[in-house]
Amino acid sequence: MPSPIEYPPELLSLICSYVYASAIPSPISSLDPLYIPEAGVPTDLPSSYPPPNWSEPVARRTLTTLTLVNRAWSEAARPWLWRKIEVRLPRSWLAFIEEISGGEDGEAAEDDTARAVEESITEAAHAALAAKTGPCVALDVEAEKKLKESIIQELGGPDSSIPPELLSPPASRDPSPRRLRQKSKSPARWKLMRSISDAVQDLMGRDENGMHVPAVHDRRPGRFVHHLDFNHFRTIGMRRLVGESLSYRFVTGERLEAVLKETPNLTAFGATEYMDGALTLPVLKELLLRGAPSRGRGQPVRGRGFVMDDPNDWEAEDIARRHECKELEAIDFTGCVSVVFVNALTEFVNAHVLPPVSELDPNEDEDDRSHRRSRSARLRFTEEPMAFPGLQRLSLRGAKSVPPQILNSFVTAFPSLTHLDLSSTRASPDILDGLAASPSLRLQTLSLARCVRLTGSSIRKFLVSAPAARYITELNLYGDNTFPNPMSVEEFHDVFTMAPCFTSGGLVYLDISSAPLDQGLLDAMPVQTNLRSLGLSFIPGLPLKVVSEFIRNKAGQVEVLTLVGTSPELVRVQPRQASVALYAQIIRPLCTLPFKSRLTSDVAVAKTPTRLRVIELATPLLSALGASAGQWRIVRSKGGRGWWVDTASGWMAGPGGASLQRDLDKDHPWRQALEMLADANGNVSSGVGWHARKMEVLHGHGLLGREDGLYGAVSFAYQG
């Protein structure tokens, strides 16, 4: 019987990486909810049908199946199974903690770590001797024992960060009562395993001129985790008493901190209001003080090494450990308003972001004080200031409890932001001044919806003059009747005519709901050839004819339009008259194909004047339109929003690439999928909808991205 073919591990890992990437949303969105039929793969993007990506459960099941093939496939698929973790249920969260950090029993965890260290040393010594003598030669037991002793001696040196008790097996330790045992503060497992590998490599390198030794295997999967979010986590419906919910929480600061310590490659983290009580100061330090920020104040600017004066200082050891972790690229704090989170963020900003306050002599005059400050600054010129250069995407949407001063200092401490969501926060004009002063900031997506403390002049100044706003392609200035847009007609005119993000025509998403728009302002706006989603809600004085002319002449690529509470033809008339006006002013001139006789031999493809196919309307008007109007159907979200959707339109893949097609057949799978959403009457998932209110930051898809769970409810279910 022929032996099975063995493939290189790199090839198997590459195949698994493609399986994992197949479930990542495409960077070019079709703006439609994900629908997974048996339809092959898309030929180009955007694509509504076939879908642009698999669903995550499909990719996860595929990777799970690959782990059952053999050991080689299991080793290749395992890192990709652990790469993205979405905590959904409390029990699964507890199981995740057990798998990552070994549980909450400190003594058991220390014994488990000691056994892992002993097994790793034995495995490393065995692998090193096998690499030295060859696979076909029997290993010398005495040489292996000596090599193990050399490794232990190398790890147990005076400069080692590994506690001596971890270098001895649990059975050989001197037993002591549990109550007298001090809580272990041993390093993270991933660092222990790497220290063992480095020690073996150093020993073998001295004797064999740098011979390669295989890395030590660690069965804990913490190093594989790159993405961790609580978007789907909730405890509602578990039939818990009020006292149990207060005294016994599933997601606590200690548990979350233990997980973060064992995930050195984490790059994306998402929190929600259901677990923001676990965002304590130690957790924020583990999230933010990674990589370069872990140096803190007092470390040299030049040189890559981290200066640690006392190797026995556990705080310094934590700093050194965090310095070897990857910096986070994306953080989502949507809806985090608990007192624990606000206090922790305040302490973090005061301790690590704001400049240190020196003790001043109250009797010292201002000149002497200025001289002493300048002298102190010259003496500390070699110190590196605190900076967070790795974070690129940040969402604080709905974090209304954070004070403006703390919010300003926190946001302006990130010089590399490309995506920023400050909607429904207490952001003040100072935060825009701080962002404008940053020489390295280059925002691509910005959301300032319902920021009641911002002024129209501050927004106008930032969009017109700030280098950070020059390359914005997605801008959300949403306002409603409760919190209207603060900008005046003159300020909007200046933004439309002078802001680089408008004059360049590069905007793909724009929401200026509740703005004082009229025909003169829309005439002053430059042509927006790339605009795909436009929000014009809560503008009762804007006629539908002006909107129609603007889309036809300057924004023909718009596919989604919001008109909730807009236009006198829709607001101040009877619902029946409003539906007639909507057909006459919007649907017929912008969304209807020109008449073409079937008897003619003309094969030219007819096109509509624009790409408009989804219109968001107020709930009373949607009810007046009826359940069915031909191919235009009402699709309701899980909350209070609803859209009038052309179910016979969508991005279809074809031989020449993807194209937006109209008048699809009634038996077309995509049309049937949209009609199923319409028939559901709001009984849909939280990820169904168009024109998101929330920015997607964990993957970096911005305001055109798509989310489900709690993030999806904020994006598509809630009006604000």
C-alpha positions in Angstrom: 0.0 0.0 0.0 1.6 3.3 -1.0 2.4 5.8 1.8 0.3 9.0 1.9 1.8 12.1 0.3 3.3 14.5 2.9 3.1 18.2 2.0 5.3 20.9 3.5 3.8 22.5 6.6 4.1 25.9 5.0 1.8 24.8 2.2 -0.8 23.4 4.6 -0.7 26.7 6.6 -1.1 28.7 3.4 -4.2 26.7 2.5 -5.7 27.2 5.9 -4.9 30.9 5.7 -7.0 31.2 2.5 -9.9 29.3 4.2 -9.7 31.8 7.0 -9.5 34.8 4.7 -12.5 33.6 2.7 -14.7 34.7 5.6 -13.3 38.2 5.9 -15.6 40.9 4.4 -14.3 42.3 1.2 -12.7 45.8 1.2 -15.1 46.9 -1.5 -18.6 46.6 -0.2 -21.7 45.9 -2.2 -23.7 47.8 0.5 -26.0 44.8 0.8 -26.5 42.2 3.6 -24.6 39.0 3.2 -26.5 36.2 1.5 -24.9 32.8 1.1 -26.4 30.7 -1.7 -24.8 27.9 -3.8 -23.5 30.4 -6.4 -19.8 29.9 -6.8 -17.4 32.8 -6.3 -17.5 36.4 -7.5 -15.5 37.5 -10.5 -15.1 41.1 -9.3 -16.0 43.4 -6.5 -18.5 44.8 -5.4 -20.7 41.8 -5.6 -24.2 41.1 -4.1 -24.6 37.8 -5.9 -22.5 35.6 -5.7 -21.6 36.8 -2.2 -18.2 38.5 -1.8 -17.1 36.2 1.1 -18.2 33.1 3.0 -19.9 33.4 6.3 -17.7 32.9 9.4 -19.4 29.7 10.6 -18.7 28.1 7.2 -15.0 29.0 7.3 -14.8 27.8 10.9 -16.4 24.5 10.2 -14.1 24.0 7.3 -11.0 24.6 9.5 -12.4 22.3 12.1 -12.8 19.6 9.5 -9.2 20.0 8.4 -8.0 19.4 12.0 -9.5 15.9 11.8 -7.5 14.9 8.7 -4.2 14.1 10.4 -1.7 15.6 12.7 -0.1 17.8 10.0 -3.4 19.3 9.0 -4.3 19.8 12.6 -1.1 21.7 13.4 -1.7 23.9 10.3 -5.4 24.7 10.9 -5.2 25.2 14.7 -3.6 28.7 14.6 -6.3 30.0 12.2 -9.1 28.5 14.3 -7.9 30.6 17.3 -7.1 33.7 15.3 -10.4 35.4 15.7 -12.4 34.9 19.0 -15.9 36.3 19.3 -17.2 35.7 22.9 -20.9 34.8 22.7 -22.0 32.9 25.8 -20.8 33.1 29.4 -19.9 29.4 29.6 -17.9 29.6 26.4 -16.0 32.6 27.9 -15.1 30.5 31.0 -14.0 27.7 28.8 -11.9 30.1 26.8 -10.2 31.4 30.0 -9.4 27.8 31.0 -7.9 27.1 27.6 -5.9 30.3 27.4 -4.6 30.9 30.9 -5.2 27.6 32.7 -8.1 28.7 34.9 -8.4 30.8 38.0 -6.8 28.4 40.6 -3.4 30.0 41.1 -1.8 26.9 42.6 -3.1 24.6 39.9 -2.0 27.0 37.2 1.5 27.3 38.7 1.8 23.5 38.9 0.6 23.2 35.3 3.1 25.8 34.2 5.9 24.0 36.0 5.0 20.8 34.3 4.9 22.6 30.9 8.3 24.0 31.6 9.7 20.6 32.5 8.2 18.9 29.4 9.4 21.8 27.2 13.0 21.5 28.5 12.9 17.7 27.9 11.4 18.2 24.4 13.9 20.9 23.5 16.9 18.8 24.6 15.6 15.8 22.7 15.0 17.9 19.5 18.5 19.6 19.9 20.3 16.2 20.1 18.2 14.8 17.3 19.2 17.8 15.1 22.8 17.3 16.1 23.2 13.5 15.6 20.6 12.9 12.9 17.2 11.2 12.9 18.5 7.7 12.4 21.0 7.6 15.3 19.9 6.5 18.8 20.1 9.3 21.3 22.6 9.2 24.2 20.6 9.3 27.4 23.6 10.7 29.4 24.1 13.5 26.8 20.5 14.4 26.9 20.6 14.6 30.7 23.6 16.9 30.6 22.0 19.1 28.0 18.8 19.4 30.2 21.0 20.4 33.2 22.8 23.0 31.0 19.4 24.4 29.9 18.2 24.7 33.5 21.4 26.3 34.5 21.1 28.8 31.6 17.5 29.6 32.6 18.3 29.9 36.3 21.0 32.5 36.0 20.9 35.7 38.0 19.4 37.7 35.2 16.7 35.3 34.4 13.0 36.3 34.7 11.8 32.7 35.3 11.2 31.9 39.0 13.4 29.1 40.4 10.3 27.1 41.5 9.2 26.7 37.9 12.4 25.0 37.0 11.6 22.1 39.4 8.8 19.6 38.9 5.8 20.0 41.2 6.4 16.6 42.9 9.9 17.6 44.0 8.9 20.8 45.7 8.7 21.3 49.5 5.0 21.1 50.3 3.5 24.0 52.2 0.1 24.9 53.4 -2.1 26.7 50.8 -2.8 29.6 53.1 1.0 30.3 53.5 1.6 30.1 49.8 2.2 33.4 48.1 0.4 34.1 44.8 2.7 33.3 41.9 3.7 36.1 39.6 5.4 34.0 37.0 5.8 35.3 33.5 3.3 34.5 30.7 3.6 31.0 29.3 4.4 32.3 25.8 7.4 34.1 27.2 8.5 31.0 29.2 8.4 28.9 26.0 10.4 31.4 24.1 13.0 31.7 26.9 13.5 28.0 26.7 13.9 28.0 22.9 16.4 30.9 23.2 18.4 29.1 25.8 18.6 25.9 23.8 19.5 27.9 20.7 22.3 29.7 22.6 23.7 26.5 24.0 23.7 24.7 20.6 24.9 27.8 18.8 28.1 27.9 20.9 29.0 24.3 20.1 27.6 23.9 16.6 28.1 27.3 15.0 24.5 28.4 15.0 22.7 25.1 14.3 18.9 25.5 14.0 16.8 24.0 16.8 13.0 23.6 16.4 10.9 25.9 18.5 9.4 24.6 21.7 5.7 23.6 21.3 3.3 25.3 23.6 -0.2 23.7 23.8 -1.8 26.9 25.0 -3.3 28.8 22.0 -3.0 32.3 23.4 -0.2 33.3 20.9 -2.6 32.5 18.0 -5.3 35.0 19.0 -5.2 38.2 17.0 -8.9 39.4 17.4 -11.0 39.4 20.5 -14.4 41.0 20.8 -17.6 40.8 23.0 -19.9 42.0 20.3 -22.3 39.0 20.7 -21.9 38.6 24.5 -24.9 39.2 26.7 -26.3 37.7 29.8 -30.0 38.5 29.2 -32.3 35.5 29.4 -30.2 33.4 31.8 -32.8 33.7 34.6 -30.3 35.1 37.0 -31.3 37.0 40.1 -30.3 40.6 40.6 -28.0 39.7 43.4 -26.3 37.1 41.3 -25.7 39.5 38.4 -24.1 42.0 40.9 -22.0 39.6 43.0 -21.0 37.0 40.4 -20.0 38.5 37.0 -18.7 36.3 34.2 -16.4 38.9 32.6 -14.3 40.4 35.3 -11.2 42.6 35.2 -9.0 39.8 36.6 -10.2 37.3 34.1 -9.8 39.7 31.2 -6.4 40.7 32.3 -5.3 37.1 32.6 -6.4 36.5 29.0 -4.7 39.6 27.7 -1.4 38.6 29.3 -1.4 35.3 27.3 -2.3 36.9 23.9 0.9 38.7 22.8 -0.2 39.0 19.2 -3.6 40.6 19.8 -4.3 43.4 17.4 -8.0 44.1 17.6 -10.2 44.3 20.7 -13.9 45.1 20.9 -15.9 45.8 24.1 -19.6 46.6 24.8 -21.9 47.9 27.5 -22.5 44.3 28.7 -18.9 43.9 30.0 -17.6 47.4 30.4 -17.4 46.8 34.1 -14.3 44.6 33.4 -12.4 47.5 31.8 -10.3 48.3 34.8 -7.0 50.1 34.9 -4.9 46.9 34.7 -6.9 45.9 31.6 -6.4 49.2 29.9 -2.7 49.0 30.6 -2.6 45.5 29.1 -4.4 46.8 26.0 -2.7 50.1 25.4 0.8 49.8 26.9 2.0 47.2 24.3 5.0 47.4 22.1 6.6 50.9 21.9 4.2 52.6 24.4 5.4 50.1 27.1 8.7 52.0 27.4 6.8 54.8 29.1 8.6 57.9 30.3 12.2 57.7 31.3 13.3 55.3 28.6 16.0 56.3 26.0 14.8 57.5 22.6 17.5 55.8 20.7 18.1 52.1 20.9 15.7 49.2 20.8 16.5 47.6 24.1 14.3 48.1 27.1 16.1 49.4 30.2 15.1 47.4 33.3 17.1 48.3 36.4 15.9 45.6 38.7 15.1 42.2 37.1 13.3 41.1 40.3 10.8 44.1 40.1 7.5 42.5 39.0 6.2 45.8 37.7 9.3 46.2 35.5 8.9 42.6 34.4 5.3 43.3 33.3 6.6 46.4 31.4 9.3 44.2 29.7 6.7 41.6 28.8 4.3 44.1 27.3 7.2 45.6 25.3 7.5 42.3 23.4 3.8 42.2 22.5 2.3 43.6 19.4 0.6 46.9 19.6 -3.2 47.0 19.1 -4.3 48.3 15.7 -8.1 48.7 16.5 -10.1 49.3 19.6 -13.9 49.5 19.8 -15.4 50.9 23.0 -18.9 51.4 21.7 -21.4 52.0 24.4 -18.9 51.7 27.3 -20.4 54.0 30.0 -19.8 52.3 33.3 -18.2 54.0 36.3 -15.5 51.4 36.3 -14.5 52.2 32.7 -14.7 56.0 33.1 -12.6 55.9 36.3 -10.0 53.5 34.8 -9.7 55.7 31.7 -9.3 58.8 33.8 -6.5 57.2 35.8 -4.8 55.9 32.7 -4.9 59.3 31.0 -3.6 61.1 34.1 -0.8 58.5 34.7 0.4 57.8 31.1 -0.9 60.5 28.7 -0.9 63.8 30.4 2.6 65.3 31.2 3.8 64.7 34.8 3.1 67.5 37.2 6.2 68.5 39.2 6.1 69.6 42.7 6.1 73.4 42.6 7.2 75.8 45.3 4.2 78.1 46.1 6.7 81.0 47.0 8.5 80.7 43.7 7.8 83.4 41.2 7.0 82.8 37.6 10.4 83.7 36.1 12.3 81.3 38.4 9.6 78.6 37.8 10.0 79.0 34.0 13.8 78.9 34.3 13.7 75.7 36.4 11.2 74.1 34.0 13.4 74.8 31.0 16.5 73.5 32.8 14.6 70.4 33.8 13.5 69.9 30.2 17.1 70.2 29.0 18.2 67.6 31.5 15.5 65.2 30.3 16.0 65.7 26.6 17.0 62.0 26.2 13.7 60.8 27.5 11.1 59.5 25.1 7.6 60.9 25.5 4.6 58.7 25.8 3.1 57.9 22.4 0.8 55.2 20.9 1.9 55.0 17.2 0.4 51.6 16.5 -3.3 52.2 17.0 -5.0 53.1 13.7 -8.7 52.7 14.3 -10.7 53.9 17.4 -14.4 53.9 18.2 -15.8 55.6 21.3 -19.3 55.9 20.0 -21.9 56.4 22.8 -19.2 56.8 25.5 -21.2 59.7 27.0 -19.8 59.4 30.5 -16.2 60.2 29.6 -15.4 63.8 30.6 -14.4 66.1 27.7 -10.9 66.8 29.1 -10.1 63.0 29.4 -11.6 62.3 26.0 -9.6 65.0 24.3 -6.3 63.9 25.9 -7.0 60.2 25.1 -7.9 60.6 21.5 -5.1 63.1 20.6 -2.5 60.7 22.0 -2.8 58.4 18.9 -0.8 60.0 16.0 -1.6 57.3 13.4 -5.4 57.2 13.4 -7.1 56.6 10.1 -10.6 55.7 11.5 -12.2 57.7 14.3 -15.8 57.5 15.6 -16.7 60.0 18.3 -20.5 60.0 17.7 -22.7 60.7 20.7 -19.8 61.7 23.0 -18.9 64.8 24.9 -16.2 65.8 22.4 -15.4 69.5 22.4 -13.8 71.8 19.9 -10.5 71.3 21.7 -10.4 67.7 20.4 -10.6 68.9 16.8 -7.8 71.5 17.4 -5.6 68.7 18.9 -6.3 66.4 15.8 -5.5 69.3 13.5 -2.2 70.0 15.2 -1.0 66.4 14.6 1.6 66.3 11.8 1.2 62.6 11.2 -2.5 62.1 11.4 -4.3 61.2 8.1 -7.9 60.4 8.7 -9.9 58.4 6.2 -13.1 57.9 8.1 -14.5 60.4 10.6 -17.8 60.3 12.5 -19.0 63.3 14.6 -22.7 62.5 14.7 -24.7 64.1 17.5 -21.7 65.6 19.3 -23.6 68.3 21.2 -20.5 70.2 22.4 -19.0 70.7 19.0 -19.5 74.1 17.3 -20.1 74.7 13.6 -17.0 76.9 13.4 -14.8 74.2 14.9 -16.0 71.6 12.4 -15.6 74.0 9.5 -12.1 75.0 10.6 -11.0 71.3 10.9 -12.5 70.2 7.6 -11.2 73.2 5.6 -7.7 73.7 7.2 -6.5 70.6 9.0 -4.1 68.3 7.1 -5.6 65.4 9.0 -8.9 65.9 7.2 -7.5 66.2 3.7 -8.0 62.6 2.7 -11.3 61.8 4.4 -13.5 59.6 2.2 -16.3 58.7 4.7 -17.8 61.6 6.8 -20.7 61.4 9.2 -22.1 64.6 10.5 -25.5 63.1 11.3 -28.0 65.1 13.4 -31.7 64.8 14.1 -34.5 66.9 15.6 -33.2 66.3 19.1 -29.5 67.0 18.4 -29.4 69.0 15.1 -26.2 69.7 13.1 -24.5 72.8 14.6 -23.2 74.2 11.3 -24.8 77.3 9.7 -25.5 77.9 6.0 -22.3 80.0 5.6 -20.2 77.3 7.3 -21.6 74.6 5.1 -20.9 76.7 2.0 -17.2 77.1 3.1 -16.9 73.3 3.7 -18.5 72.4 0.4 -16.3 74.8 -1.6 -13.0 74.8 0.3 -12.6 71.5 2.2 -10.3 69.2 0.3 -12.4 66.1 1.1 -15.3 67.7 -0.8 -13.4 69.5 -3.6 -11.5 66.3 -4.5 -14.7 64.4 -5.1 -13.4 61.4 -3.2 -16.2 60.9 -0.7 -17.9 57.5 -0.8 -20.1 58.0 2.3 -21.7 61.3 3.5 -24.3 62.0 6.1 -25.3 65.7 6.6 -28.7 65.0 8.1 -30.5 68.0 9.8 -28.2 70.4 7.9 -29.8 73.7 6.7 -29.6 72.7 3.1 -31.2 74.5 0.2 -30.7 74.5 -3.6 -28.0 77.1 -3.3 -25.8 75.0 -1.0 -26.3 71.8 -3.1 -25.4 73.8 -6.3 -22.2 75.0 -4.6 -21.1 71.4 -3.8 -18.7 70.0 -6.3 -19.5 66.9 -8.3 -19.2 63.7 -6.2 -18.4 61.0 -8.7 -17.6 58.3 -6.0 -20.4 58.9 -3.5 -22.4 55.7 -2.9 -24.3 56.4 0.4 -25.9 59.7 1.2 -27.8 60.8 4.3 -30.2 63.8 3.9 -32.7 63.1 6.8 -34.4 65.6 9.0 -34.3 68.5 6.5 -38.1 69.4 6.3 -37.6 72.4 4.0 -35.6 70.7 1.2 -37.8 70.0 -1.8 -37.7 66.5 -3.5 -37.0 68.1 -6.8 -33.8 69.7 -5.5 -32.7 66.3 -4.1 -33.5 64.6 -7.4 -31.6 67.2 -9.5 -28.5 67.0 -7.2 -28.3 63.2 -7.4 -28.9 63.2 -11.2 -26.4 65.9 -12.0 -23.7 65.6 -9.3 -24.0 62.3 -7.5 -25.2 59.7 -10.0 -23.3 56.9 -8.3 -25.4 57.1 -5.1 -27.1 53.8 -4.3 -28.5 54.5 -0.8 -30.4 57.7 0.2 -32.0 58.6 3.5 -35.0 60.9 3.5 -36.4 60.4 7.0 -38.3 63.6 7.9 -37.1 65.4 4.8 -39.0 67.5 2.2 -42.3 69.3 2.6 -43.8 66.8 0.0 -43.1 63.9 2.5 -43.5 65.6 5.9 -46.5 68.0 5.8 -48.9 66.1 3.6 -51.1 63.0 3.8 -49.3 59.7 3.4 -51.0 58.9 0.1 -49.9 62.3 -1.4 -46.3 61.6 -0.1 -46.1 58.2 -1.8 -47.3 59.9 -5.1 -44.6 62.6 -4.8 -42.0 60.0 -4.0 -42.8 58.1 -7.2 -43.0 61.2 -9.3 -39.9 63.0 -8.0 -37.5 60.2 -7.1 -38.4 56.7 -8.3 -39.5 57.5 -11.9 -36.8 60.0 -12.9 -33.8 58.3 -11.1 -34.5 54.6 -10.8 -36.6 53.6 -13.8 -35.2 52.1 -17.0 -36.1 53.9 -20.2 -38.8 52.2 -22.3 -37.5 49.8 -24.9 -39.7 47.8 -27.3 -39.0 44.1 -27.5 -39.9 44.2 -31.2 -36.8 46.3 -32.1 -33.4 44.7 -32.9 -31.5 47.3 -30.8 -29.2 45.3 -28.5 -27.9 48.4 -26.6 -28.1 48.0 -22.9 -30.4 50.6 -21.3 -29.3 52.2 -18.1 -31.0 54.2 -15.5 -29.9 57.8 -14.9 -28.5 56.9 -11.5 -27.7 53.9 -9.4 -30.2 54.7 -6.6 -31.9 51.5 -5.4 -32.4 51.9 -1.6 -34.3 54.8 0.1 -34.7 55.1 3.9 -38.0 56.6 4.9 -39.9 57.4 8.1 -42.1 54.6 9.6 -45.5 56.3 8.9 -44.6 56.8 5.3 -43.4 53.2 4.9 -46.7 52.0 6.3 -48.6 54.2 3.8 -46.6 52.6 0.9 -48.1 49.2 1.6 -46.7 45.8 1.8 -45.9 45.4 -1.9 -45.3 47.8 -4.8 -44.0 45.6 -7.5 -40.3 45.2 -7.3 -40.0 48.0 -4.6 -40.5 46.4 -1.2 -40.2 47.5 2.4 -37.4 46.0 4.4 -37.5 46.7 8.1 -34.6 46.5 10.5 -34.6 44.8 13.9 -35.3 48.2 15.4 -37.0 51.4 14.2 -35.4 51.9 10.8 -36.9 50.9 7.5 -36.0 51.1 3.8 -37.8 51.0 0.5 -35.7 48.7 -1.6 -35.6 47.8 -5.3 -35.5 44.0 -4.9 -34.8 43.6 -8.6 -31.4 45.5 -8.4 -28.0 44.4 -7.2 -24.4 43.9 -8.0 -24.1 40.8 -10.2 -21.0 39.0 -11.2 -20.6 38.4 -14.9 -17.9 37.5 -17.5 -16.8 41.0 -17.7 -16.8 41.6 -13.9 -19.4 42.8 -11.5 -22.1 45.3 -12.6 -25.2 46.9 -11.1 -28.1 45.2 -12.8 -31.8 46.3 -12.8 -35.0 44.4 -13.5 -33.8 41.0 -12.3 -36.2 38.1 -13.0 -38.6 37.1 -10.3 -36.9 33.7 -9.8 -33.4 35.2 -9.5 -31.8 34.1 -6.2 -30.9 37.6 -5.1 -34.3 39.0 -5.7 -35.8 36.2 -3.8 -33.4 36.8 -0.9 -34.5 40.5 -0.7 -38.1 39.6 -0.9 -37.6 37.2 2.0 -36.2 40.0 4.1 -39.2 42.1 3.2 -41.6 39.4 4.1 -39.9 39.0 7.5 -41.3 42.4 8.6 -38.4 43.2 10.9 -37.8 39.7 12.2 -34.3 39.8 10.9 -30.8 39.7 12.3 -29.2 42.9 13.6 -26.9 43.0 10.6 -29.6 43.7 8.0 -29.8 47.3 6.8 -28.2 50.0 4.8 -26.4 53.3 5.5 -24.7 52.4 8.8 -24.7 54.8 11.7 -21.7 53.1 13.3 -18.2 52.8 12.0 -16.7 49.3 11.6 -13.2 49.6 13.1 -12.1 46.1 14.0 -11.5 45.1 10.3 -11.1 48.7 9.1 -14.1 48.8 6.6 -15.4 52.1 8.0 -18.9 53.4 7.5 -19.5 51.2 4.5 -18.6 48.1 6.5 -21.1 45.6 7.8 -21.5 44.2 11.4 -24.0 42.1 13.3 -24.6 41.5 17.0 -24.7 44.6 19.3 -22.5 46.6 16.8 -25.0 45.7 14.0 -27.9 46.9 16.1 -26.2 50.3 16.6 -25.4 50.5 12.9 -28.8 49.6 11.4 -31.5 49.1 14.1 -31.4 52.4 16.0 -32.2 55.7 14.3 -29.6 57.7 16.2 
